[in-house]
Every structure is written in C-alpha cells, then in structure tokens.
Amino acid sequence: MASSPSPAPAAAPTNPKIAKIITRLQSKITPGMPFEAQYEAAQETRLVAARYTKSQNYTAAIDILSSVSQSLLKTGPTGGGSGGDLAILLVDVYKQAGLKVDATSKGRVLTCLRLFDPAEPNRKKFVKDVVEWSKKYSDYPAGDPELHHVIGSMLAEEKESLDEAERHLILGTTKDSPPVLAQLEYEWYKQDETHTAPLYCARAVLPYLLMANLKAATTCYKVFTSQLAAENPSLAVQDVGETKIFPSLPLMNFLGLLIVAVQKGNNPEVFRQLKGKYMPTIKEATDGVWDTALELIGEMYFGIQRPRQSNPLFDMMGSFLGMPGGGGGSGGRPMARRVEAAPAAEGLD
C-alpha cells in the first residue's frame, strides 16, 4: 500500500504556564503503568481541560488534551482506553471552539490516530468524530480529503475493515488515493474467482465517476488492469490505445470503454450503444446493482435524463458517496450535477 502523507507536527504550547501543567500531567504517565493510574491521569487531565474550556481558553485546553492523550496512547494497548477518551474530548473541544481544519489542527488528530492500537474500541468513535468535525469546519462537505485518505490508507494496510477503507479512499480525493484504492480492490479480488475481477475494479471506477473525478477513475482502472494482466499471464489481453481489452472479461472492457466515452465528451449515442451492447452481461453479472450508477453517469456526462421515480438504492448510494441529499428532484431523488467536460479533481494534477 502507498504510504499516507505525514501530518504537520503539532505546535508546542507557547504559554509557559500551560507547558508546565502539561509536563506535570505527563510525568504521571509511564509505560506499563496500571490501569487505575492511567484512569486517574486521564481524569485529572479532563478536569484541568474542562476548566480552560469553560473559560473559553480553547487553545490551552487543546494543548493539554493533545499532549496528554498522545502520552497515554504511546504507552501501548493498556493506555489506549484513557488516551482514546482524551483524544475524543480533544475533537469535542475543536467543535466547541469552531476550530477550522488546517495543517496544525489536522496534525494533532492524525498523530493521535496513528498512536491508537487497531483493536482499541475508542478508535472508531474518534475517527467518526474527526470526520464529522472536518465536514463542518472545512471547505469539503464530505470531510477533509487528506483526513479521509490517511484513515482509508491505514485501514487498508490493516486489512480488517476493507469496506470502511474503501469508503474513506473514495471520499479522499488526494492524488495518492486512487492507487491505494485500486490496490485495495485488487487484493480483495484475489480472494475471489478470476472472472469477478471487473466487479472489484468497478467498486473504484464507478464511485469515482459519480464523484465527477474522471482522473481518479482512470488511474484506478489502469492500476487494476495492469496488475491483473501482469499477474495472470494466461489471461488474454490486447492493448487498444491506453485501454486493455480482455476477451474473457466483457465487463472489464465495458469499464474501460466507459472511461474512454467520458473522456471524449458529451455523445449520448455512444453511451447508449455501449450500454446497450453490454447490458445483458451487466444484468446477468450484477443483478441490477450497477443500474442506478449507470443512469446517473448517463445524466452527468451525456445529458440523458434518468427516470424520476423514488429509488431507495439511489438515496443510499448518494448518502454513501457524500453527494447532495434528497429534495432536488421529484420523488425526493437528488438532482445529478451535469459535467460539461471531463473533470480533473483538485489535488490530482
């Protein structure tokens, strides 16, 4: 897996009084200390931070919670509970302070995140709270892309929560996210039958197209198919331009040709012909799972209006992908955003 970018280091407290308080609290934390001592250190830290939060000295509270939570998390799994509690409280203070997402604020939470033991139950809530904070206090309605990327990359490396890793990498539109997602899907696919490869590739390609991120979709397709061809020498493959054609994998060919059609611009007849040719295979292999995504892609890129009846599956997909919610069209279905030209998502150039 590709390594995730390192966060900016958290700034040391500039207030000598706060620095002294932090030093005193950290002096009580040692590796291997019993749980009771960890709990007491965390509770004392909570009380001190609460005093500063109440007086709206959020900078002091944040410095204290950030430093002590990291010290507790560094003690290993035994300190994860108490350290995790303080890390969650840190994000709560971020929200109370209305703290914007920037390099420093991200640096603190990403440092805490990397110190969590993967098995620590508090980590899941911490991740959820961090994402919710970044949705409200960044310029990205789905949450800060770098935060999503780091979370997704970490989960992908651990290979325990692949669907969660997938979701974060789709929402993380950094230039490093598509190769990590493609590799994740490929590793996931290798546990399945050879003919299922297009279904796993589509889990990256279709959501990125729905996010109006053609460049990311193209990168995922290229990474996935290149590895598929390299690791399966008996699999017939032909290179047609930059697209690989697999005679035995028609749905993989559909994905590649779909990307080419989007790249070439608004030609609804090309999309209709492509969809018509492959629809029997699509229906047989996917049992309708792709239908709504393809309807939306047809409207976004080719101006083909989709039916307006209510569709709970679409609502679920829209929510999953962080797209605008219901109420934009009749029947409560969100309106598709028309893509006039093949887009390159910010941060991918």
C-alpha positions as CSV (number, residue, x, y, z in Angstrom):
1,M,0.0,0.0,0.0
2,A,1.1,3.5,-0.7
3,S,2.2,5.4,2.4
4,S,0.0,8.2,3.6
5,P,1.3,11.7,3.9
6,S,2.8,12.8,7.2
7,P,0.8,15.4,9.1
8,A,2.4,18.7,10.1
9,P,3.8,18.4,13.6
10,A,1.6,19.8,16.4
11,A,3.0,23.1,17.7
12,A,4.3,23.1,21.2
13,P,2.4,25.2,23.8
14,T,3.7,28.8,23.8
15,N,2.2,29.6,27.2
16,P,4.8,28.7,29.9
17,K,2.0,28.1,32.4
18,I,0.3,25.6,30.1
19,A,3.6,23.9,29.2
20,K,4.3,23.5,33.0
21,I,0.8,21.9,33.5
22,I,1.4,19.5,30.6
23,T,4.8,18.5,32.0
24,R,3.2,17.8,35.4
25,L,0.4,15.7,33.9
26,Q,2.8,13.8,31.6
27,S,5.1,13.0,34.5
28,K,2.5,10.7,35.9
29,I,2.4,8.6,32.8
30,T,4.9,5.7,32.4
31,P,5.0,2.6,30.2
32,G,3.3,-0.3,31.9
33,M,1.5,1.8,34.5
34,P,-1.6,0.1,35.9
35,F,-5.0,0.9,34.5
36,E,-6.1,2.7,37.7
37,A,-3.2,5.1,37.4
38,Q,-3.9,5.7,33.7
39,Y,-7.5,6.4,34.6
40,E,-6.6,8.8,37.3
41,A,-4.2,10.7,35.0
42,A,-6.9,11.0,32.4
43,Q,-9.5,12.2,34.9
44,E,-7.2,14.8,36.2
45,T,-6.4,15.9,32.7
46,R,-10.2,16.1,31.9
47,L,-10.7,18.4,34.9
48,V,-7.9,20.7,34.0
49,A,-9.0,20.9,30.4
50,A,-12.7,21.5,31.4
51,R,-11.6,24.5,33.5
52,Y,-10.0,26.1,30.5
53,T,-12.8,25.1,28.1
54,K,-15.4,26.7,30.5
55,S,-13.4,29.9,30.4
56,Q,-13.2,29.6,26.6
57,N,-9.4,29.4,26.7
58,Y,-9.7,26.7,24.0
59,T,-6.1,26.9,22.9
60,A,-4.9,25.9,26.4
61,A,-7.5,23.1,26.6
62,I,-6.5,21.8,23.2
63,D,-2.7,21.9,24.0
64,I,-3.3,19.9,27.2
65,L,-5.6,17.3,25.7
66,S,-3.5,16.8,22.7
67,S,-0.2,16.3,24.6
68,V,-1.6,14.1,27.4
69,S,-3.7,11.9,25.1
70,Q,-0.7,11.2,23.0
71,S,1.4,10.3,26.0
72,L,-1.2,7.9,27.2
73,L,-1.7,6.4,23.7
74,K,2.1,5.9,23.5
75,T,2.0,3.5,26.5
76,G,0.5,0.9,24.2
77,P,-2.8,-1.0,24.3
78,T,-3.1,-0.6,28.1
79,G,-3.3,3.2,27.8
80,G,-5.5,3.2,24.7
81,G,-8.8,3.5,26.6
82,S,-7.8,6.5,28.6
83,G,-5.8,8.1,25.9
84,G,-8.6,7.5,23.4
85,D,-11.1,9.2,25.8
86,L,-8.9,12.3,25.8
87,A,-8.5,12.2,22.1
88,I,-12.3,12.1,21.6
89,L,-12.6,15.0,24.1
90,L,-9.9,16.9,22.1
91,V,-12.2,16.7,19.0
92,D,-15.1,17.8,21.1
93,V,-13.2,20.9,22.1
94,Y,-12.3,21.5,18.5
95,K,-16.0,21.7,17.8
96,Q,-16.8,23.9,20.7
97,A,-14.1,26.3,19.6
98,G,-15.2,26.2,16.0
99,L,-11.7,25.3,15.0
100,K,-11.1,25.3,11.3
101,V,-9.3,22.4,9.6
102,D,-5.7,23.4,8.8
103,A,-2.3,21.8,8.9
104,T,-1.9,22.2,12.7
105,S,-5.4,21.0,13.7
106,K,-5.1,18.0,11.3
107,G,-1.6,17.3,12.6
108,R,-2.8,16.8,16.2
109,V,-5.6,14.4,15.3
110,L,-3.6,12.4,12.8
111,T,-0.8,12.0,15.3
112,C,-3.4,10.6,17.8
113,L,-4.9,8.4,15.1
114,R,-1.6,6.7,14.3
115,L,-1.0,6.1,18.0
116,F,-4.2,4.2,18.5
117,D,-3.9,0.4,18.8
118,P,-6.0,-1.0,16.0
119,A,-8.0,-3.1,18.5
120,E,-8.9,-0.1,20.7
121,P,-12.7,0.3,20.6
122,N,-12.4,4.1,21.1
123,R,-10.6,4.5,17.7
124,K,-13.8,4.0,15.7
125,K,-15.6,6.8,17.6
126,F,-12.5,9.0,17.3
127,V,-12.5,8.6,13.5
128,K,-16.2,9.3,13.3
129,D,-15.9,12.5,15.3
130,V,-12.8,13.7,13.4
131,V,-14.7,13.2,10.1
132,E,-17.8,15.0,11.4
133,W,-15.6,17.9,12.6
134,S,-13.9,18.2,9.2
135,K,-17.3,18.1,7.4
136,K,-18.4,21.2,9.4
137,Y,-15.2,23.1,9.6
138,S,-13.5,22.6,6.2
139,D,-14.4,23.5,2.6
140,Y,-15.4,19.9,1.9
141,P,-19.0,18.8,2.6
142,A,-17.9,15.1,2.7
143,G,-14.9,15.9,5.0
144,D,-11.3,16.9,4.5
145,P,-9.7,14.7,1.7
146,E,-6.4,14.3,3.4
147,L,-8.1,13.0,6.6
148,H,-10.1,10.5,4.6
149,H,-7.0,9.4,2.7
150,V,-5.0,8.8,5.8
151,I,-7.8,7.0,7.5
152,G,-8.5,4.9,4.4
153,S,-4.8,4.0,3.8
154,M,-4.4,3.0,7.5
155,L,-7.5,0.7,7.3
156,A,-6.4,-0.7,4.0
157,E,-3.0,-1.6,5.4
158,E,-4.6,-3.3,8.4
159,K,-6.8,-5.4,6.1
160,E,-9.5,-5.6,8.7
161,S,-12.2,-3.1,7.7
162,L,-11.9,-3.1,3.9
163,D,-15.3,-1.6,3.2
164,E,-14.6,1.3,5.5
165,A,-11.1,1.8,3.9
166,E,-12.8,1.8,0.5
167,R,-15.3,4.5,1.6
168,H,-12.7,6.8,3.0
169,L,-10.4,6.4,-0.1
170,I,-13.4,7.3,-2.4
171,L,-14.1,10.4,-0.3
172,G,-10.4,11.2,-0.1
173,T,-9.5,12.9,-3.4
174,T,-5.8,13.4,-2.9
175,K,-3.5,12.4,-5.7
176,D,-2.4,9.4,-3.7
177,S,-5.8,7.9,-3.0
178,P,-6.7,6.2,-6.4
179,P,-3.6,3.9,-6.5
180,V,-4.2,2.9,-2.9
181,L,-7.9,2.2,-3.6
182,A,-7.0,0.2,-6.8
183,Q,-4.5,-1.9,-4.9
184,L,-7.1,-2.5,-2.1
185,E,-9.7,-3.7,-4.7
186,Y,-7.1,-5.9,-6.4
187,E,-6.0,-7.5,-3.1
188,W,-9.7,-8.1,-2.3
189,Y,-10.4,-9.5,-5.7
190,K,-7.5,-12.1,-5.4
191,Q,-9.5,-13.9,-2.8
192,D,-12.3,-14.4,-5.4
193,E,-12.6,-16.1,-8.8
194,T,-10.8,-14.7,-11.8
195,H,-14.0,-13.8,-13.7
196,T,-15.1,-11.5,-10.8
197,A,-12.2,-9.0,-11.5
198,P,-14.5,-6.4,-13.2
199,L,-16.8,-6.3,-10.2
200,Y,-13.9,-5.3,-7.9
201,C,-12.5,-2.8,-10.4
202,A,-15.9,-1.2,-10.7
203,R,-16.0,-0.6,-6.9
204,A,-13.3,2.0,-7.6
205,V,-14.2,3.2,-11.1
206,L,-17.9,3.8,-10.8
207,P,-17.9,5.7,-7.5
208,Y,-15.1,8.0,-8.7
209,L,-17.1,8.7,-11.9
210,L,-20.1,9.5,-9.7
211,M,-17.8,11.9,-7.7
212,A,-17.0,13.7,-11.0
213,N,-13.4,12.5,-10.6
214,L,-12.5,11.1,-14.1
215,K,-8.8,11.2,-13.5
216,A,-9.1,9.1,-10.3
217,A,-11.4,6.6,-12.1
218,T,-8.9,6.3,-15.0
219,T,-5.9,5.8,-12.6
220,C,-7.8,3.1,-10.7
221,Y,-8.7,1.3,-14.0
222,K,-5.1,1.4,-15.2
223,V,-3.5,0.3,-11.9
224,F,-6.0,-2.6,-11.6
225,T,-5.9,-3.9,-15.1
226,S,-2.1,-3.6,-15.4
227,Q,-1.7,-5.7,-12.3
228,L,-4.3,-8.1,-13.5
229,A,-2.5,-8.6,-16.8
230,A,0.9,-8.9,-15.2
231,E,-0.1,-11.5,-12.6
232,N,-2.2,-13.6,-14.9
233,P,0.0,-14.4,-18.0
234,S,-2.5,-17.0,-19.2
235,L,-5.2,-14.3,-19.4
236,A,-5.6,-13.0,-23.0
237,V,-5.3,-9.2,-23.2
238,Q,-4.9,-6.7,-26.0
239,D,-3.8,-3.1,-25.7
240,V,-6.0,-0.7,-27.7
241,G,-4.6,2.7,-27.1
242,E,-4.4,3.1,-23.4
243,T,-7.3,0.7,-22.8
244,K,-6.7,-3.0,-22.2
245,I,-9.2,-5.4,-23.8
246,F,-9.8,-8.8,-22.1
247,P,-11.8,-11.1,-24.4
248,S,-12.8,-13.3,-21.5
249,L,-13.8,-10.4,-19.2
250,P,-16.5,-8.3,-21.1
251,L,-17.4,-6.2,-18.1
252,M,-13.8,-5.1,-17.7
253,N,-13.9,-4.0,-21.4
254,F,-17.2,-2.1,-20.6
255,L,-15.5,-0.2,-17.8
256,G,-12.5,0.8,-20.0
257,L,-14.7,1.9,-22.9
258,L,-17.0,3.8,-20.5
259,I,-14.0,5.8,-19.3
260,V,-13.0,6.5,-23.0
261,A,-16.5,7.6,-23.7
262,V,-16.5,10.0,-20.8
263,Q,-13.0,11.3,-21.8
264,K,-14.2,12.1,-25.4
265,G,-17.1,14.2,-24.1
266,N,-20.8,14.6,-24.5
267,N,-22.0,12.0,-27.0
268,P,-25.2,10.4,-25.7
269,E,-25.5,8.0,-28.7
270,V,-22.1,6.5,-27.9
271,F,-23.1,5.9,-24.3
272,R,-26.5,4.4,-25.4
273,Q,-24.8,2.0,-27.8
274,L,-22.1,1.0,-25.3
275,K,-24.7,0.4,-22.5
276,G,-27.0,-1.5,-24.9
277,K,-24.2,-3.8,-26.1
278,Y,-23.1,-4.8,-22.6
279,M,-26.4,-4.6,-20.7
280,P,-27.3,-8.3,-20.9
281,T,-23.9,-9.2,-19.4
282,I,-24.2,-6.4,-16.8
283,K,-27.7,-7.6,-15.7
284,E,-26.5,-11.2,-15.5
285,A,-23.3,-10.4,-13.5
286,T,-24.5,-7.6,-11.3
287,D,-28.2,-8.4,-10.7
288,G,-29.0,-4.7,-11.2
289,V,-26.5,-3.3,-8.8
290,W,-24.9,-1.1,-11.4
291,D,-28.2,0.2,-12.9
292,T,-28.6,3.3,-10.8
293,A,-25.0,4.3,-11.1
294,L,-25.1,4.0,-14.9
295,E,-28.3,6.0,-15.0
296,L,-26.6,8.8,-13.1
297,I,-23.4,8.6,-15.2
298,G,-25.6,8.9,-18.3
299,E,-27.1,12.1,-17.0
300,M,-23.9,13.6,-15.5
301,Y,-21.7,13.1,-18.6
302,F,-24.1,12.6,-21.5
303,G,-27.2,14.6,-20.7
304,I,-29.5,11.5,-20.7
305,Q,-32.2,12.3,-18.2
306,R,-32.9,9.4,-15.8
307,P,-36.3,8.3,-14.5
308,R,-37.6,10.4,-11.6
309,Q,-39.4,7.8,-9.6
310,S,-38.3,7.3,-6.0
311,N,-35.3,4.9,-5.7
312,P,-34.1,3.9,-2.2
313,L,-31.0,2.4,-3.6
314,F,-30.0,5.7,-5.2
315,D,-30.6,7.5,-2.0
316,M,-28.4,5.0,-0.2
317,M,-25.6,5.4,-2.8
318,G,-25.9,9.2,-2.7
319,S,-25.5,9.2,1.0
320,F,-22.6,6.8,0.8
321,L,-20.7,8.9,-1.7
322,G,-21.4,12.2,0.1
323,M,-23.5,13.6,-2.8
324,P,-26.2,16.1,-2.3
325,G,-29.3,14.8,-0.5
326,G,-32.9,14.3,-1.5
327,G,-35.3,17.0,-2.4
328,G,-33.5,18.0,-5.6
329,G,-35.9,16.2,-7.9
330,S,-39.4,14.8,-8.0
331,G,-39.9,11.8,-5.7
332,G,-37.2,13.1,-3.4
333,R,-34.3,12.0,-5.6
334,P,-31.3,14.3,-5.8
335,M,-30.5,16.0,-9.0
336,A,-27.4,15.0,-10.8
337,R,-24.7,17.6,-11.4
338,R,-24.1,17.8,-15.1
339,V,-20.5,17.5,-16.0
340,E,-19.9,19.6,-19.1
341,A,-16.3,18.5,-19.7
342,A,-14.1,15.7,-18.4
343,P,-13.0,16.9,-15.0
344,A,-9.7,16.5,-13.2
345,A,-10.3,16.6,-9.5
346,E,-8.5,19.2,-7.4
347,G,-5.2,17.8,-6.0
348,L,-4.7,15.2,-8.7
349,D,-2.7,17.3,-11.1
